[in-house]
Amino acid sequence: MEYSCFRLMLLAVFFFPAFVECRTRHYKFNVVMKNTSRLCSSKPIVTVNDMFPGPTLYAREDDTVLVKVVNLFFLVSVRHGIRQLRTGWADGPAYITQCPIQPGQSYVYNFTITGQRGTLLWHAHILWLRATVHGALVVLPKRGVPYPFPAPHKEVVVVLAEWWKSDTEAVVNEALKSGLAPNVSDAHTINGHPGAVPACSSQGIQKRLIAIRFTWEFLVVKV
């Protein structure tokens, strides 16, 4: 399959450079701790590449995606929200399809995107690490396949999530002890930021000017 794809790419480069169909996309996730401030307080959180939310992955339908996860901190596994056809071990549930990645170790997720397109979610799949270890996976149509609507002038990824001032593992542990539901979050976030809070720094609050007479597409995913 990889050899056939390589031959197709060589032919396409010489004869049809605009219609390269299949491609292998490489990404690297470094799982690290980062001190982060929200809602007038700070706490250390687990992140990917020092980003909250994590990086957005882009691919086209039929692409092969390789994500190397280097775990520099804690037991972690990552789920990609993709139909795993004969690659179930790349779906990431810890202790179900694979063992979690140990601190100081790495693992390469290798999967092909088949029969899916749109904006999907990738996230950690152990404990409550998904509260901060998450991001968008944008699957574009195959080259030459048009949008089912007029092509936008601009695309913006929007990740909707929540923020707890407390350590999320302490929140879930308290819920397990009491038998009650976990405490609700302190705020909802858009791309990692809550709205403005009186007496708090507004640094990091996202503001975006929207140009009129242009078509904008918002790629929305909820954690």
ROSE-4610 file (N, C-alpha, C; in Angstrom, 1 decimal, always signed):
// ROSE-4610
residu = [M/M/M/E/E/E/Y/Y/Y/S/S/S/C/C/C/F/F/F/R/R/R/L/L/L/M/M/M/L/L/L/L/L/L/A/A/A/V/V/V/F/F/F/F/F/F/F/F/F/P/P/P/A/A/A/F/F/F/V/V/V/E/E/E/C/C/C/R/R/R/T/T/T/R/R/R/H/H/H/Y/Y/Y/K/K/K/F/F/F/N/N/N/V/V/V/V/V/V/M/M/M/K/K/K/N/N/N/T/T/T/S/S/S/R/R/R/L/L/L/C/C/C/S/S/S/S/S/S/K/K/K/P/P/P/I/I/I/V/V/V/T/T/T/V/V/V/N/N/N/D/D/D/M/M/M/F/F/F/P/P/P/G/G/G/P/P/P/T/T/T/L/L/L/Y/Y/Y/A/A/A/R/R/R/E/E/E/D/D/D/D/D/D/T/T/T/V/V/V/L/L/L/V/V/V/K/K/K/V/V/V/V/V/V/N/N/N/L/L/L/F/F/F/F/F/F/L/L/L/V/V/V/S/S/S/V/V/V/R/R/R/H/H/H/G/G/G/I/I/I/R/R/R/Q/Q/Q/L/L/L/R/R/R/T/T/T/G/G/G/W/W/W/A/A/A/D/D/D/G/G/G/P/P/P/A/A/A/Y/Y/Y/I/I/I/T/T/T/Q/Q/Q/C/C/C/P/P/P/I/I/I/Q/Q/Q/P/P/P/G/G/G/Q/Q/Q/S/S/S/Y/Y/Y/V/V/V/Y/Y/Y/N/N/N/F/F/F/T/T/T/I/I/I/T/T/T/G/G/G/Q/Q/Q/R/R/R/G/G/G/T/T/T/L/L/L/L/L/L/W/W/W/H/H/H/A/A/A/H/H/H/I/I/I/L/L/L/W/W/W/L/L/L/R/R/R/A/A/A/T/T/T/V/V/V/H/H/H/G/G/G/A/A/A/L/L/L/V/V/V/V/V/V/L/L/L/P/P/P/K/K/K/R/R/R/G/G/G/V/V/V/P/P/P/Y/Y/Y/P/P/P/F/F/F/P/P/P/A/A/A/P/P/P/H/H/H/K/K/K/E/E/E/V/V/V/V/V/V/V/V/V/V/V/V/L/L/L/A/A/A/E/E/E/W/W/W/W/W/W/K/K/K/S/S/S/D/D/D/T/T/T/E/E/E/A/A/A/V/V/V/V/V/V/N/N/N/E/E/E/A/A/A/L/L/L/K/K/K/S/S/S/G/G/G/L/L/L/A/A/A/P/P/P/N/N/N/V/V/V/S/S/S/D/D/D/A/A/A/H/H/H/T/T/T/I/I/I/N/N/N/G/G/G/H/H/H/P/P/P/G/G/G/A/A/A/V/V/V/P/P/P/A/A/A/C/C/C/S/S/S/S/S/S/Q/Q/Q/G/G/G/I/I/I/Q/Q/Q/K/K/K/R/R/R/L/L/L/I/I/I/A/A/A/I/I/I/R/R/R/F/F/F/T/T/T/W/W/W/E/E/E/F/F/F/L/L/L/V/V/V/V/V/V/K/K/K/V/V/V]
num = [1/1/1/2/2/2/3/3/3/4/4/4/5/5/5/6/6/6/7/7/7/8/8/8/9/9/9/10/10/10/11/11/11/12/12/12/13/13/13/14/14/14/15/15/15/16/16/16/17/17/17/18/18/18/19/19/19/20/20/20/21/21/21/22/22/22/23/23/23/24/24/24/25/25/25/26/26/26/27/27/27/28/28/28/29/29/29/30/30/30/31/31/31/32/32/32/33/33/33/34/34/34/35/35/35/36/36/36/37/37/37/38/38/38/39/39/39/40/40/40/41/41/41/42/42/42/43/43/43/44/44/44/45/45/45/46/46/46/47/47/47/48/48/48/49/49/49/50/50/50/51/51/51/52/52/52/53/53/53/54/54/54/55/55/55/56/56/56/57/57/57/58/58/58/59/59/59/60/60/60/61/61/61/62/62/62/63/63/63/64/64/64/65/65/65/66/66/66/67/67/67/68/68/68/69/69/69/70/70/70/71/71/71/72/72/72/73/73/73/74/74/74/75/75/75/76/76/76/77/77/77/78/78/78/79/79/79/80/80/80/81/81/81/82/82/82/83/83/83/84/84/84/85/85/85/86/86/86/87/87/87/88/88/88/89/89/89/90/90/90/91/91/91/92/92/92/93/93/93/94/94/94/95/95/95/96/96/96/97/97/97/98/98/98/99/99/99/100/100/100/101/101/101/102/102/102/103/103/103/104/104/104/105/105/105/106/106/106/107/107/107/108/108/108/109/109/109/110/110/110/111/111/111/112/112/112/113/113/113/114/114/114/115/115/115/116/116/116/117/117/117/118/118/118/119/119/119/120/120/120/121/121/121/122/122/122/123/123/123/124/124/124/125/125/125/126/126/126/127/127/127/128/128/128/129/129/129/130/130/130/131/131/131/132/132/132/133/133/133/134/134/134/135/135/135/136/136/136/137/137/137/138/138/138/139/139/139/140/140/140/141/141/141/142/142/142/143/143/143/144/144/144/145/145/145/146/146/146/147/147/147/148/148/148/149/149/149/150/150/150/151/151/151/152/152/152/153/153/153/154/154/154/155/155/155/156/156/156/157/157/157/158/158/158/159/159/159/160/160/160/161/161/161/162/162/162/163/163/163/164/164/164/165/165/165/166/166/166/167/167/167/168/168/168/169/169/169/170/170/170/171/171/171/172/172/172/173/173/173/174/174/174/175/175/175/176/176/176/177/177/177/178/178/178/179/179/179/180/180/180/181/181/181/182/182/182/183/183/183/184/184/184/185/185/185/186/186/186/187/187/187/188/188/188/189/189/189/190/190/190/191/191/191/192/192/192/193/193/193/194/194/194/195/195/195/196/196/196/197/197/197/198/198/198/199/199/199/200/200/200/201/201/201/202/202/202/203/203/203/204/204/204/205/205/205/206/206/206/207/207/207/208/208/208/209/209/209/210/210/210/211/211/211/212/212/212/213/213/213/214/214/214/215/215/215/216/216/216/217/217/217/218/218/218/219/219/219/220/220/220/221/221/221/222/222/222/223/223/223]
x = [+0.8/+0.0/+0.9/+1.9/+2.8/+3.6/+4.0/+4.7/+3.9/+2.6/+1.7/+1.4/+1.2/+1.0/+2.2/+3.4/+4.7/+4.7/+4.4/+4.5/+3.4/+2.2/+1.2/+1.6/+2.3/+2.7/+3.8/+4.7/+5.8/+5.1/+4.2/+3.5/+2.7/+2.1/+1.3/+2.1/+3.3/+4.2/+4.6/+4.9/+5.4/+4.3/+3.1/+2.1/+0.8/+0.5/-0.7/-0.4/+0.5/+0.9/-0.2/-1.3/-2.4/-3.3/-3.1/-4.0/-3.3/-2.4/-1.8/-2.8/-3.2/-4.3/-3.9/-3.1/-2.8/-1.5/-1.4/-0.2/-0.1/+1.2/+1.4/+1.8/+1.1/+1.3/+1.9/+2.9/+3.6/+3.4/+3.1/+3.0/+3.7/+4.1/+4.8/+4.2/+3.8/+3.2/+4.2/+4.6/+5.4/+4.5/+4.3/+3.4/+4.2/+3.8/+4.6/+3.7/+4.2/+3.5/+3.7/+2.7/+2.8/+2.0/+2.6/+1.8/+0.9/-0.4/-1.3/-2.3/-2.5/-3.4/-4.7/-5.8/-7.1/-8.0/-8.9/-9.8/-9.1/-8.1/-7.3/-6.5/-6.3/-5.5/-4.7/-3.6/-2.7/-2.7/-2.4/-2.1/-1.4/-0.6/+0.1/-0.9/-0.8/-1.7/-0.8/-1.4/-0.7/-1.1/-0.1/-0.4/+0.4/+0.0/+0.8/+1.5/+2.8/+3.6/+3.4/+3.2/+3.0/+1.8/+0.8/-0.4/-1.6/-2.5/-3.8/-4.9/-5.8/-5.8/-4.6/-4.5/-3.3/-3.4/-2.3/-2.3/-3.4/-3.8/-4.8/-4.1/-4.6/-4.1/-4.9/-4.2/-4.9/-4.6/-5.6/-5.3/-6.5/-6.3/-7.4/-7.9/-9.1/-9.6/-8.7/-8.4/-7.5/-6.0/-5.7/-4.3/-4.0/-2.7/-2.2/-1.6/-1.9/-1.5/-0.6/+0.6/+1.5/+1.7/+1.3/+1.5/+2.4/+3.6/+4.5/+4.3/+3.9/+3.6/+4.8/+5.5/+6.6/+6.1/+6.0/+5.5/+6.6/+6.6/+7.6/+7.2/+5.9/+5.4/+4.6/+3.5/+2.6/+2.1/+1.5/+0.8/-0.2/-0.1/-1.0/-1.3/-2.5/-2.9/-3.7/-3.7/-4.4/-5.4/-6.6/-7.6/-7.9/-8.1/-8.2/-9.6/-10.6/-11.9/-12.1/-11.3/-11.4/-11.9/-12.6/-13.0/-11.7/-11.4/-10.1/-10.4/-10.3/-10.5/-9.3/-9.3/-8.2/-7.0/-7.2/-6.1/-6.7/-7.5/-8.1/-7.2/-5.9/-5.0/-4.6/-4.9/-4.6/-5.7/-6.8/-7.9/-7.6/-6.7/-6.1/-6.7/-7.9/-8.3/-7.3/-6.9/-5.8/-6.3/-5.5/-5.8/-6.9/-7.4/-8.4/-7.8/-7.4/-6.7/-5.2/-4.7/-3.3/-2.9/-1.7/-1.2/-0.9/-1.1/-0.7/+0.8/+1.1/+2.5/+3.2/+4.2/+4.9/+5.7/+5.9/+6.8/+8.2/+8.6/+9.9/+9.9/+8.7/+8.6/+7.8/+7.8/+7.0/+6.3/+5.3/+4.5/+4.1/+4.0/+3.6/+2.2/+1.2/-0.1/-0.1/-0.5/-0.4/-1.8/-2.5/-3.8/-4.1/-5.1/-5.5/-6.9/-7.2/-8.5/-9.3/-10.4/-11.2/-12.7/-13.3/-14.7/-15.1/-14.3/-14.6/-14.1/-14.8/-14.4/-15.1/-14.5/-15.2/-14.2/-14.7/-13.9/-14.2/-13.1/-13.2/-12.4/-12.4/-11.7/-10.7/-9.5/-8.5/-8.4/-8.1/-8.0/-7.3/-6.8/-6.2/-7.3/-6.9/-7.9/-7.5/-7.1/-6.8/-7.1/-7.8/-8.2/-8.9/-8.6/-9.3/-8.3/-7.2/-6.3/-6.9/-8.0/-8.7/-9.1/-9.2/-9.6/-8.7/-7.4/-6.4/-5.7/-5.7/-5.0/-6.0/-6.2/-7.2/-6.9/-7.6/-7.4/-8.3/-8.3/-9.1/-8.3/-9.1/-8.6/-9.4/-8.9/-9.7/-9.4/-10.4/-10.3/-10.9/-10.1/-10.5/-11.0/-11.8/-12.2/-10.9/-11.1/-10.0/-9.8/-8.6/-8.3/-9.2/-9.8/-10.7/-12.1/-12.4/-13.8/-14.2/-15.2/-15.6/-16.3/-16.4/-17.2/-18.7/-19.5/-20.9/-21.7/-20.9/-21.4/-20.3/-20.6/-19.6/-18.3/-17.2/-15.9/-15.8/-15.4/-15.3/-14.0/-13.9/-12.7/-11.7/-12.2/-11.4/-12.0/-11.2/-11.6/-11.0/-11.8/-11.4/-11.7/-10.8/-11.0/-11.5/-12.6/-13.1/-13.2/-12.5/-12.5/-13.3/-14.4/-15.2/-14.9/-14.6/-14.2/-14.6/-14.0/-14.3/-13.0/-13.1/-11.9/-12.3/-11.5/-11.6/-10.5/-10.8/-9.7/-8.9/-9.6/-9.0/-8.3/-7.5/-6.9/-8.0/-8.1/-9.2/-9.1/-7.9/-7.9/-8.4/-8.2/-8.8/-10.3/-10.8/-12.2/-12.9/-12.3/-12.9/-12.7/-11.5/-11.3/-12.3/-12.6/-13.6/-15.0/-15.3/-16.6/-16.7/-15.6/-15.6/-15.8/-15.2/-15.3/-16.7/-17.4/-18.7/-19.8/-19.5/-20.5/-21.4/-21.1/-21.8/-21.1/-21.8/-21.3/-20.1/-19.1/-18.0/-18.6/-17.8/-18.2/-18.2/-19.2/-19.2/-18.0/-17.7/-16.5/-16.8/-15.6/-15.7/-16.0/-15.8/-16.0/-16.0/-16.7/-16.6/-15.5/-14.8/-13.8/-13.9/-13.4/-13.3/-11.8/-11.3/-9.9/-9.1/-9.5/-8.7/-8.9/-9.8/-9.9/-11.4/-11.6/-12.9/-13.2/-14.4/-14.7/-14.0/-14.2/-13.6/-14.1/-13.2/-13.6/-13.1/-14.1/-13.7/-12.5/-11.6/-10.4/-9.3/-9.6/-8.6/-8.0/-6.8/-6.1/-6.9/-7.1/-7.8/-6.8/-5.5/-4.6/-5.0/-4.9/-5.2/-6.7/-7.6/-8.9/-8.9/-9.6/-9.5/-10.5/-10.1/-10.9/-10.6/-11.6/-11.4/-12.3/-11.6/-12.4/-12.9/-14.1/-14.7/-15.0/-14.3/-14.5/-15.8/-16.6/-17.9/-17.7/-18.7/-18.7/-17.8/-17.3/-16.5/-17.2/-17.0/-17.6/-16.6/-17.0/-16.2/-16.8/-15.9/-16.4/-15.7/-16.6/-16.1/-16.1/-15.0/-14.9/-14.9/-16.1/-16.4/-16.3/-15.6/-15.5/-15.6/-16.4/-16.6/-15.9/-15.2/-14.5/-15.5]
y = [-1.2/+0.0/+1.2/+1.3/+2.5/+2.6/+1.5/+1.5/+2.0/+1.6/+2.0/+3.5/+3.9/+5.4/+6.2/+5.7/+6.4/+6.5/+5.5/+5.5/+6.5/+6.5/+7.4/+8.9/+9.1/+10.5/+10.9/+10.0/+10.4/+10.7/+9.9/+10.2/+11.5/+11.7/+12.9/+14.2/+14.1/+15.2/+15.7/+14.7/+15.0/+15.4/+14.7/+14.9/+15.7/+15.5/+16.1/+16.7/+17.7/+18.2/+18.7/+19.0/+19.5/+18.4/+17.1/+16.1/+14.9/+15.2/+14.2/+13.7/+12.4/+11.9/+11.5/+10.5/+10.0/+10.6/+10.7/+11.3/+10.8/+10.7/+10.4/+11.6/+11.9/+13.1/+12.8/+13.5/+13.2/+14.3/+13.9/+14.9/+14.3/+15.3/+14.9/+15.6/+14.8/+15.3/+15.1/+16.2/+16.1/+16.4/+15.4/+15.6/+16.2/+17.4/+18.1/+18.9/+19.3/+20.1/+21.6/+22.4/+23.8/+24.6/+25.6/+26.4/+27.3/+27.3/+28.1/+28.9/+30.1/+31.0/+31.2/+31.0/+31.3/+31.7/+32.6/+33.0/+33.5/+34.3/+34.9/+33.9/+32.7/+31.7/+30.9/+30.3/+29.5/+28.1/+27.1/+25.7/+25.0/+24.0/+23.2/+22.3/+22.2/+21.3/+20.5/+19.3/+18.5/+19.0/+19.3/+19.8/+19.0/+19.2/+18.7/+19.9/+19.8/+20.8/+22.2/+22.2/+23.4/+24.2/+23.5/+24.2/+23.8/+24.7/+24.4/+25.3/+24.7/+23.3/+22.9/+21.6/+21.1/+21.4/+21.1/+21.4/+20.8/+21.5/+21.0/+20.1/+18.9/+18.0/+18.2/+18.2/+18.4/+17.1/+16.6/+15.5/+15.5/+14.7/+14.5/+13.1/+12.9/+11.6/+10.7/+9.5/+8.5/+8.7/+9.8/+10.0/+9.0/+8.7/+8.0/+9.0/+8.9/+9.8/+9.1/+9.6/+9.1/+10.1/+9.8/+10.8/+10.1/+10.7/+10.2/+10.9/+10.2/+10.8/+10.5/+11.5/+11.4/+11.8/+10.9/+11.2/+11.6/+12.8/+13.4/+13.5/+13.1/+13.4/+12.2/+11.8/+11.0/+9.9/+8.8/+7.8/+8.5/+8.2/+8.8/+7.9/+8.0/+7.4/+8.5/+8.4/+9.4/+8.7/+9.3/+8.8/+9.8/+9.3/+10.3/+10.4/+9.7/+10.0/+9.6/+8.7/+8.2/+6.7/+6.4/+5.0/+4.2/+3.3/+2.5/+1.2/+1.2/+0.0/-0.9/-2.0/-2.9/-2.2/-1.1/-0.5/-0.1/-1.0/-0.6/-0.2/-0.7/-0.3/+1.2/+1.8/+3.3/+4.1/+3.5/+4.3/+4.8/+4.2/+4.7/+4.5/+3.8/+3.6/+2.8/+3.4/+2.7/+1.4/+0.4/-0.9/-1.7/-1.1/-1.8/-2.2/-1.3/-1.6/-1.5/-0.8/-0.7/-0.4/-0.5/-0.1/+1.4/+2.2/+3.6/+3.8/+4.9/+5.2/+5.6/+4.9/+5.2/+6.5/+7.1/+8.3/+8.0/+8.9/+8.7/+7.9/+7.3/+6.4/+7.2/+6.5/+7.1/+6.0/+6.4/+5.5/+6.2/+5.5/+6.1/+5.5/+6.4/+6.0/+6.1/+5.0/+4.9/+4.5/+5.3/+5.0/+5.7/+5.1/+5.7/+6.2/+7.4/+8.0/+7.5/+6.7/+6.1/+6.4/+7.0/+7.3/+8.3/+9.2/+10.2/+11.6/+12.6/+14.0/+14.9/+16.0/+16.9/+17.3/+17.9/+18.3/+17.4/+16.7/+15.7/+16.1/+15.3/+15.6/+14.5/+14.9/+14.0/+14.4/+13.4/+13.7/+12.6/+12.9/+11.9/+10.9/+9.7/+8.6/+7.9/+8.6/+8.0/+9.0/+8.6/+9.5/+10.7/+11.9/+13.1/+14.0/+13.4/+14.2/+14.9/+14.3/+14.9/+16.4/+16.7/+18.1/+19.1/+18.8/+19.7/+19.2/+17.8/+17.2/+16.9/+17.8/+17.6/+18.6/+18.4/+19.3/+18.9/+19.6/+19.3/+18.5/+17.6/+16.9/+17.2/+18.0/+18.4/+17.5/+16.8/+15.9/+16.6/+17.0/+17.6/+16.6/+17.0/+16.0/+15.7/+14.6/+14.3/+15.5/+15.6/+16.6/+16.4/+17.5/+17.4/+17.3/+16.9/+16.8/+18.1/+18.8/+20.1/+20.1/+21.2/+21.3/+21.1/+20.7/+20.6/+21.9/+23.0/+24.4/+25.2/+26.5/+27.4/+27.4/+27.3/+27.3/+28.6/+28.5/+29.7/+30.4/+31.7/+32.4/+32.1/+31.8/+31.6/+30.5/+29.6/+28.6/+28.9/+28.8/+29.0/+27.8/+27.2/+26.1/+26.6/+26.1/+26.5/+25.3/+25.2/+24.1/+24.6/+24.0/+24.3/+23.3/+23.8/+22.9/+23.6/+23.1/+23.6/+23.8/+24.6/+24.8/+24.7/+23.9/+23.8/+24.5/+25.3/+25.9/+24.9/+23.9/+22.8/+21.8/+21.0/+19.9/+18.9/+18.6/+17.8/+16.3/+15.8/+14.5/+14.5/+15.6/+15.8/+15.8/+16.5/+16.6/+15.2/+14.4/+13.1/+12.2/+12.3/+11.4/+11.7/+13.0/+13.3/+12.8/+12.8/+12.3/+10.8/+10.1/+8.6/+8.3/+9.1/+8.8/+9.1/+10.1/+10.5/+9.8/+9.2/+8.6/+9.5/+10.8/+11.9/+12.2/+13.0/+13.5/+14.5/+14.6/+15.5/+17.0/+17.8/+19.2/+19.8/+20.7/+21.3/+22.2/+22.5/+23.3/+24.7/+25.5/+26.9/+27.8/+27.3/+28.1/+27.3/+27.7/+27.1/+27.9/+27.3/+28.0/+27.8/+28.8/+28.8/+28.9/+27.8/+27.7/+28.0/+27.4/+27.4/+28.6/+29.6/+30.8/+31.0/+31.4/+31.8/+33.2/+33.7/+35.1/+36.0/+37.3/+38.3/+38.2/+38.3/+38.2/+39.6/+40.2/+41.5/+41.3/+42.3/+42.3/+41.3/+40.5/+39.6/+40.2/+39.8/+40.2/+39.6/+40.4/+40.0/+39.4/+39.2/+38.7/+37.3/+37.0/+35.7/+35.6/+36.5/+36.4/+36.6/+35.8/+35.8/+36.8/+37.7/+38.6/+38.5/+38.4/+38.2/+39.1/+39.9/+40.7/+39.9/+40.0/+39.3/+40.2/+40.0/+40.8/+40.5/+41.6/+41.4/+41.1/+40.5/+40.2/+39.1/+38.4/+37.2/+36.0/+34.8/+33.6/+33.0/+32.9/+32.3/+30.9/+29.9/+28.6/+28.4/+28.1/+27.8/+26.3/+25.7/+24.3/+24.0/+23.6/+23.6/+22.1/+21.9/+20.6/+20.9/+20.0/+20.1/+19.0/+19.3/+18.3/+17.6]
z = [+0.0/+0.0/+0.0/+0.9/+0.9/-0.4/-1.0/-2.2/-3.3/-3.4/-4.4/-4.3/-3.0/-2.8/-3.2/-3.0/-3.3/-4.8/-5.6/-7.0/-7.5/-6.9/-7.4/-7.1/-6.0/-5.7/-6.7/-7.1/-8.1/-9.4/-9.9/-11.1/-11.1/-9.9/-9.8/-9.8/-9.1/-9.1/-10.5/-11.3/-12.7/-13.6/-13.5/-14.5/-14.0/-12.7/-12.2/-10.8/-10.7/-9.3/-8.4/-9.0/-8.1/-7.6/-8.0/-7.6/-6.9/-6.0/-5.2/-4.2/-4.3/-3.5/-2.1/-1.9/-0.6/-0.1/+1.2/+1.9/+3.3/+3.7/+5.1/+5.9/+6.9/+7.7/+9.1/+9.4/+10.7/+11.7/+12.9/+14.0/+15.2/+16.1/+17.3/+18.5/+19.5/+20.7/+21.9/+22.5/+23.7/+24.9/+25.7/+26.9/+28.0/+28.4/+29.4/+30.4/+31.6/+32.5/+32.2/+32.4/+32.2/+33.2/+33.8/+34.8/+34.0/+34.3/+33.5/+34.4/+34.0/+34.8/+34.1/+34.8/+34.4/+35.6/+35.4/+36.5/+37.7/+37.6/+38.7/+39.5/+39.0/+39.7/+38.8/+39.3/+38.5/+39.0/+38.1/+38.5/+37.4/+37.8/+36.7/+36.0/+34.7/+34.0/+33.0/+32.6/+31.6/+30.2/+29.3/+28.0/+26.9/+25.7/+24.6/+23.9/+23.8/+23.2/+23.9/+25.2/+25.9/+25.5/+24.9/+24.3/+25.0/+25.3/+25.8/+25.1/+24.3/+23.9/+23.1/+22.8/+22.1/+20.6/+19.8/+18.4/+17.6/+16.6/+15.6/+14.6/+14.4/+13.3/+12.1/+10.9/+9.6/+8.8/+8.1/+7.2/+6.2/+5.1/+4.1/+4.2/+3.8/+3.7/+2.9/+3.4/+2.8/+3.2/+3.9/+4.4/+5.5/+5.6/+6.8/+7.7/+9.0/+10.0/+11.0/+11.3/+12.3/+13.4/+14.6/+15.7/+16.7/+16.9/+17.9/+19.2/+20.2/+21.5/+22.4/+22.9/+23.8/+25.2/+26.1/+27.4/+28.4/+28.7/+29.6/+31.0/+31.3/+32.6/+33.3/+32.7/+33.5/+32.6/+33.2/+32.4/+31.4/+30.2/+29.2/+28.0/+27.5/+26.2/+25.5/+24.2/+23.4/+22.5/+22.4/+21.5/+20.4/+19.2/+18.1/+17.4/+18.0/+17.4/+16.0/+15.5/+14.1/+14.1/+13.1/+12.9/+12.6/+13.5/+13.4/+12.7/+11.4/+10.7/+10.6/+11.4/+11.6/+12.3/+12.9/+13.8/+15.1/+15.7/+17.0/+18.1/+18.0/+19.1/+19.0/+17.9/+17.8/+18.3/+18.9/+19.5/+20.9/+21.6/+22.8/+24.2/+24.4/+25.7/+26.5/+27.6/+28.5/+29.1/+29.0/+29.6/+28.8/+27.7/+26.9/+25.6/+24.7/+23.5/+23.5/+24.6/+24.7/+26.2/+26.5/+27.8/+27.7/+28.8/+28.7/+28.5/+27.9/+27.7/+29.0/+29.3/+30.6/+30.6/+31.7/+31.7/+31.2/+30.3/+29.6/+28.4/+28.1/+26.9/+25.8/+24.6/+23.5/+22.8/+21.9/+21.2/+19.9/+18.8/+17.5/+17.2/+17.1/+16.6/+15.1/+14.5/+13.0/+12.5/+11.8/+11.3/+10.0/+9.3/+8.0/+8.1/+7.6/+7.7/+6.5/+6.8/+5.7/+6.0/+5.0/+5.0/+6.0/+6.4/+7.4/+6.9/+7.2/+7.0/+8.0/+8.2/+9.2/+10.3/+11.4/+12.5/+13.7/+14.1/+15.1/+16.3/+17.4/+18.6/+18.9/+19.3/+19.9/+21.3/+22.2/+23.6/+24.4/+25.5/+26.4/+26.8/+27.1/+27.4/+28.6/+29.6/+30.9/+32.0/+33.1/+34.1/+33.6/+34.1/+33.6/+32.9/+32.3/+31.6/+30.4/+29.9/+28.7/+29.0/+30.3/+30.6/+30.0/+29.9/+29.3/+28.1/+28.0/+26.9/+25.8/+24.9/+23.8/+22.7/+21.6/+20.5/+19.3/+18.2/+17.1/+16.0/+15.3/+14.2/+13.0/+12.1/+10.9/+9.7/+9.2/+8.1/+6.9/+5.9/+4.7/+3.7/+2.7/+1.7/+0.8/+0.1/-0.9/-1.9/-2.4/-3.4/-4.6/-5.0/-6.2/-5.8/-4.5/-4.1/-3.5/-4.0/-3.5/-2.2/-1.5/-0.3/-0.7/+0.2/-0.1/+0.0/+0.1/+0.1/-0.5/-0.8/-1.3/-0.4/-1.0/-0.3/+0.5/+1.8/+2.6/+2.3/+2.6/+2.5/+3.6/+4.8/+5.9/+6.8/+7.4/+8.4/+9.7/+10.8/+12.1/+13.0/+13.7/+14.6/+15.9/+16.5/+17.8/+18.6/+19.7/+20.7/+21.9/+22.2/+23.4/+24.5/+25.7/+26.8/+28.1/+29.2/+30.6/+31.3/+32.4/+33.3/+34.7/+35.4/+36.9/+37.6/+38.6/+39.3/+40.1/+40.6/+41.4/+40.4/+41.0/+40.2/+39.8/+38.5/+38.1/+38.7/+38.9/+39.5/+41.0/+41.7/+43.0/+43.0/+41.9/+41.7/+41.5/+40.6/+40.4/+41.5/+42.2/+43.4/+44.5/+44.7/+45.7/+45.3/+44.0/+43.5/+43.8/+43.5/+43.7/+45.2/+46.1/+47.5/+48.0/+47.5/+48.0/+47.2/+46.1/+45.3/+44.5/+44.5/+43.9/+42.5/+41.8/+40.5/+40.8/+39.9/+40.1/+40.2/+40.9/+40.9/+39.5/+39.2/+37.9/+37.7/+36.5/+36.2/+36.6/+36.8/+37.2/+36.0/+34.8/+33.6/+32.3/+31.3/+30.0/+29.2/+28.3/+27.6/+26.1/+25.4/+23.9/+23.6/+22.9/+22.6/+23.9/+25.0/+26.2/+27.1/+26.7/+27.5/+27.9/+29.1/+29.6/+29.1/+29.4/+29.1/+30.1/+29.9/+30.8/+32.2/+33.2/+34.6/+35.3/+36.0/+36.7/+37.6/+37.6/+38.4/+38.0/+36.9/+36.4/+35.1/+34.9/+33.6/+32.5/+31.4/+30.2/+29.2/+29.6/+28.7/+28.3/+27.0/+26.5/+26.0/+26.4/+25.9/+24.4/+23.7/+22.3/+21.7/+20.9/+20.1/+18.7/+17.9/+16.4/+15.6/+14.7/+13.9/+12.7/+12.4/+11.3/+10.1/+9.0/+7.8/+7.2/+6.9/+6.3/+4.8/+4.2/+2.8/+2.5/+3.5/+3.3/+4.0/+3.5/+4.1/+5.1/+6.3/+7.3/+7.7/+7.9/+8.4/+9.7/+10.7/+12.1/+12.3/+12.5/+12.7/+14.2/+14.7/+16.2/+16.6/+17.7/+18.4/+19.9/+20.6/+22.0/+22.7/+23.8/+24.6/+25.5]
